């Protein structure tokens, strides 16, 4: 099923649109929805759309018995396992809202998102359950034999709730440099844009073995590793294991993957791995941060195809791509993110990459959850343009080139990290009086975090103290987001108005 922009809009935008029916029930019940893979690269379970339908209807009954109703937010703290799309489908059947929680987050980061969303129910797994114990007012469902029995004993819900194209189906939180994490409500009609990316950007075909390796706790993995495949009735692979080049290579071989989507970190790691001779991809796509030229050149010989760079945001999905589909495919221009996807019109406004809302039928972002002032800052005064906060330019042929991030967000291995989130943890140490976090280039991860720390009187910087600060971030924010280097400095460079001059710190790191 290819379809045009108009086709997908007509499918996901009507007032009577039903998410569960469109994502699960309408597909061939015998076709495979997801394949789970263990740490050795061996396929574990292949789940059909029919099985996904049956199990999600029963889990929806369990949630109903817990009092979950239309519009209520349900948190999901699960790894890349089949329980995740089952939970998603069950939540959407009730007209409720799915809140993804990244499994690398520490309890404070999880609690901030649960409180911000107003969630009172969380579905999790045994390895994550301890993180929820100290968060009051939260009911938990933990996967395993007990929940499996409860699901099996529950009668399936008879009907799914329709929320319509404008109804919220997801709530994702994204962080910048100021304020608490920002909630992005995602309406059902956004799936029209997700489906178009699966078609035009990735060119996922019926005979492809498709794998989006991104984590579904974040936008790219959730939008295009779970929702996108379900929207177009394709299969995706869920590899529930910590990333390593060797495990990735094994999976590519074992399942004969032909269409791969991943962060640049994956390709950089593979480029340093031997034994790629048995891998041959038809399409390879990258998102999360700009590709470096050496990776693009390496991939042609090593993977059998170039890696194509794509650009998007949590608030938009993917909008500018070096597309793979024959209708919009062109030879990639060096250093370019490509051209706007059908359904989006983009330009440069005040030096920023921007989306023309009047000319973009696939545009779905209307504002942040409970934050009208931050919403206003994302649009021009006349609401004509959505401002991404990313600088760039368009060449004479209409190809867009990424310049930098206006908001100082750090992108490490495809994950967006707001400096304030990390700084807010570090400043709680009794020895620390001032702190700033910046990103520095890293060959493997794209960027890594560096912290510049000012200590109070009588405190001396040491390797031991640096280790304590790193551990604080791992424990109180996220294991992946700790500063790889800690610099102890006498003061932070600031402007006359008191703003930290992060560019000075980047140069001195």
GICORCOR-V330213 format. One record per backbone hydrogen bond with DSSP energy under -0.5 kcal/mol. NH is the residue of the N-H (numbers start at 1). CO is the residue of the C=O. If there is no record, write none. Layout:
((NH	CO) (NH	CO))
This chain:
((8	4) (9	5) (10	6) (11	7) (12	8) (13	9) (17	14) (19	17) (22	18) (23	19) (24	20) (25	20) (26	21) (27	24) (31	28) (33	47) (34	47) (35	236) (36	45) (37	238) (38	42) (41	38) (44	36) (45	36) (47	34) (47	45) (49	31) (50	29) (52	48) (53	49) (54	50) (55	51) (56	52) (57	53) (58	54) (59	55) (60	56) (61	57) (62	58) (63	59) (64	60) (65	61) (66	62) (67	64) (68	63) (71	95) (72	69) (74	97) (75	121) (76	99) (77	123) (78	76) (81	79) (84	81) (85	81) (86	82) (87	83) (88	84) (89	85) (90	86) (91	87) (92	88) (93	89) (94	90) (94	91) (95	92) (96	91) (97	72) (98	169) (99	74) (100	98) (101	76) (105	102) (106	477) (109	106) (110	106) (111	107) (112	108) (113	109) (114	110) (115	111) (116	112) (117	113) (118	114) (119	114) (120	73) (121	73) (122	139) (123	75) (124	122) (124	141) (125	77) (128	125) (129	125) (131	128) (132	129) (133	130) (135	132) (136	134) (138	135) (139	120) (139	137) (141	122) (143	124) (143	141) (148	144) (149	145) (150	146) (151	147) (152	148) (153	149) (154	150) (154	151) (157	57) (161	93) (163	17) (163	161) (164	17) (165	13) (165	14) (167	164) (169	186) (170	186) (171	98) (172	184) (174	182) (182	174) (184	172) (185	183) (185	367) (186	170) (187	185) (188	167) (189	165) (190	187) (191	188) (192	189) (193	189) (193	190) (194	190) (195	191) (196	192) (197	193) (198	194) (199	195) (200	196) (201	196) (201	197) (202	197) (204	198) (205	203) (208	205) (210	208) (211	259) (213	211) (213	261) (218	215) (221	215) (222	218) (223	219) (224	220) (225	221) (226	222) (227	222) (228	223) (230	226) (231	227) (232	228) (233	229) (234	229) (236	33) (238	35) (239	237) (240	37) (240	238) (241	239) (248	244) (249	245) (250	246) (251	247) (252	248) (253	249) (254	250) (255	251) (256	253) (257	252) (258	209) (259	209) (260	283) (261	211) (262	285) (266	263) (267	263) (268	264) (269	265) (270	266) (271	267) (272	268) (272	269) (273	270) (278	275) (279	276) (281	303) (282	258) (283	258) (284	306) (285	260) (286	308) (287	262) (295	292) (296	292) (297	293) (298	294) (299	295) (300	296) (301	297) (301	298) (302	298) (303	299) (304	299) (304	300) (305	299) (308	284) (308	306) (310	286) (311	320) (313	317) (316	313) (317	313) (319	311) (320	311) (321	339) (322	309) (323	321) (324	200) (324	201) (325	200) (328	325) (329	325) (330	323) (336	333) (337	400) (338	400) (339	321) (341	319) (344	341) (347	354) (349	347) (349	352) (352	349) (353	390) (354	347) (355	386) (356	345) (357	355) (357	384) (358	384) (359	356) (360	357) (361	359) (362	343) (363	360) (369	183) (370	368) (371	368) (375	371) (376	372) (377	373) (378	374) (378	375) (379	376) (380	385) (383	380) (386	355) (387	378) (387	385) (388	353) (388	386) (391	404) (392	351) (393	401) (395	399) (398	395) (400	338) (401	393) (403	391) (404	391) (406	389) (406	404) (408	405) (410	417) (412	410) (412	415) (413	411) (413	445) (415	412) (417	410) (417	415) (419	417) (420	176) (421	418) (422	418) (423	419) (424	420) (425	421) (425	422) (426	422) (427	423) (428	425) (429	426) (432	429) (433	454) (434	454) (436	452) (438	450) (440	448) (442	446) (446	442) (447	445) (448	440) (450	438) (451	485) (452	436) (453	451) (453	487) (454	434) (455	453) (456	431) (459	456) (466	462) (467	463) (468	464) (469	465) (470	466) (471	467) (472	468) (473	469) (474	470) (475	471) (476	472) (477	473) (478	473) (479	104) (481	478) (482	479) (484	449) (485	449) (487	451) (489	453) (489	487) (495	499) (498	495) (501	493) (502	500) (504	501) (505	501) (506	502) (507	503) (508	504) (509	505))
